[in-house]
Amino acid sequence: MGTIIDGKALSLSLKEEMKERIINLENEYGRKPRLAVIIVGDNPASRSYVRGKINAASFVGMDSVLVELPEDVEERKLLETIDNLNRDENTDGILVQLPLPRHIDEEKVIDSICIEKDVDGFHPGNVAKLWLGRKCIIPCTPKGIIKMIESTGIEISGKKAVVVGRSNIVGKPVAKLLLDRNATVTIAHSRTRDLAQTCREADILVAAVGKPNMIGADMIKPGAVVIDVGINRIPTIREDGTEGSRLVGDVDFDSAAGIASFITPVPGGVGPMTITMLMENTIECFLSRQ
């Protein structure tokens, strides 16, 4: 069986290091990094994600503020809230939890965040800098994926990497980060001809398509590093006969684990690293403003 890349353990190790770093930053600059998180409405999943981010900030000793707005808030009011945080000298990072209600233009909201405080790395200015190879704020999930691959000790340079999924949040940026580390990168998707064969050629396989158990053992090259970004909830029947659900990834973990050299679990893989990279990005934003 392949070695499990434990995202929880790796993220905890990195957060412990951040604790010391934040103490030193406060001693040097007279204040701590500060993250502002904005949530609109009462979406349960969004609430859970936001709670995880605020808890992580508290764990590492970072200052944070949660701004809660009602579901029917006017777009103008949300943009004013962001503008106030943009102007606040003591706020280093701004995150607006997505998705937003339909009456709000997500692109306009993302564009309104000051590029220097865009801890998600979604601002078009940061996206452009990423693709131009300039210093920028790197999106949290792709950044965490790279750290997980590097934690295996496997050399990325010269390897063939396949990214299944072409989203702006994960697929495209992680492909660019792999390319920057001299991998030969293929971006595959739902219309890729003979997807199974494409995946079997990968030394590093990143699955980010949002389809449960889509990638099985027959699509994995023996010894490949497999990173499963998918978080899918599927129905199950409990032992008592009642209906329930469980989380699975885009990779059929049970079969793939016998083929891969390293593999991430779901849950407990990429997810914890995403939040930890948000903390790291906030620290970097803090330092860039000193």
Secondary structure as UniProt FT lines:
FT   STRAND          3..4
FT   HELIX           7..29
FT   STRAND          34..40
FT   HELIX           44..60
FT   STRAND          63..69
FT   TURN            71..72
FT   HELIX           75..87
FT   TURN            89..90
FT   STRAND          93..96
FT   TURN            102..103
FT   HELIX           106..112
FT   HELIX           115..117
FT   TURN            119..120
FT   HELIX           124..132
FT   HELIX           140..151
FT   TURN            152..153
FT   TURN            157..158
FT   STRAND          160..164
FT   TURN            168..170
FT   HELIX           171..180
FT   TURN            181..182
FT   STRAND          184..188
FT   TURN            190..191
FT   TURN            193..194
FT   HELIX           195..200
FT   STRAND          204..207
FT   TURN            212..213
FT   HELIX           217..219
FT   TURN            222..223
FT   STRAND          225..228
FT   STRAND          232..237
FT   TURN            239..240
FT   STRAND          243..248
FT   HELIX           253..256
FT   TURN            257..259
FT   STRAND          262..263
FT   HELIX           270..288
//
